[in-house]
Amino acid sequence: MVMYTERQLDLAFAAYVVQLTKIKVEQGIEIFIPDREDFRKIYEAVWEDILEDDFYSDDSGLRH
């Protein structure tokens, strides 16, 4: 289970939407922008992958 605050989710969602919008405008392509609750699923899945992957941590427990 990934624990995070709603503020962390909101900040990540805002950054995500900004980047998708930037790509949409600069490249002139249609990109689906999920709503906040759909983004929550993406956010949790990405963090679960990061936390389970040995690449992101070493023996000292530090995250890269």
C-alpha distance (Angstrom), angle and dihedral (degrees) to the residues before:
residue distance angle dihedral
M1 . . .
V2 3.78 . .
M3 3.78 117.2 .
Y4 3.78 120.4 -155.2
T5 3.77 139.3 143.5
E6 3.78 125.0 -106.5
R7 3.80 87.0 -117.0
Q8 3.81 90.6 58.4
L9 3.79 89.4 49.7
D10 3.81 91.7 48.2
L11 3.81 92.6 50.5
A12 3.80 92.5 47.8
F13 3.81 91.2 46.4
A14 3.80 92.2 50.5
A15 3.81 91.8 50.0
Y16 3.81 90.4 47.0
V17 3.80 93.3 51.3
V18 3.81 91.9 46.8
Q19 3.80 91.7 52.8
L20 3.81 93.9 45.5
T21 3.80 90.5 48.3
K22 3.80 90.6 49.2
I23 3.80 91.1 52.4
K24 3.80 90.6 45.6
V25 3.80 92.9 52.7
E26 3.81 98.4 39.5
Q27 3.79 96.0 45.5
G28 3.78 98.0 32.6
I29 3.78 94.0 -131.7
E30 3.77 130.0 133.8
I31 3.80 111.5 -110.2
F32 3.78 124.8 -177.9
I33 3.79 110.8 -124.5
P34 3.80 110.8 -157.4
D35 3.77 122.9 -139.4
R36 3.80 119.6 -111.0
E37 3.80 95.3 -92.9
D38 3.80 92.9 50.3
F39 3.79 88.4 48.1
R40 3.83 88.9 53.3
K41 3.83 88.7 64.8
I42 3.81 90.9 50.3
Y43 3.82 92.1 46.4
E44 3.79 93.7 50.2
A45 3.80 93.7 45.3
V46 3.80 92.6 50.7
W47 3.81 92.9 48.5
E48 3.81 91.5 47.1
D49 3.81 89.2 53.4
I50 3.79 91.8 47.7
L51 3.78 94.2 48.3
E52 3.80 93.5 46.9
D53 3.82 96.0 46.1
D54 3.81 116.8 93.7
F55 3.81 89.6 -151.0
Y56 3.79 90.4 73.3
S57 3.79 95.9 53.5
D58 3.76 135.8 44.1
D59 3.79 132.6 -161.1
S60 3.79 92.3 -76.8
G61 3.80 91.6 57.9
L62 3.81 93.2 -116.8
R63 3.79 117.5 144.6
H64 3.79 120.6 -129.2
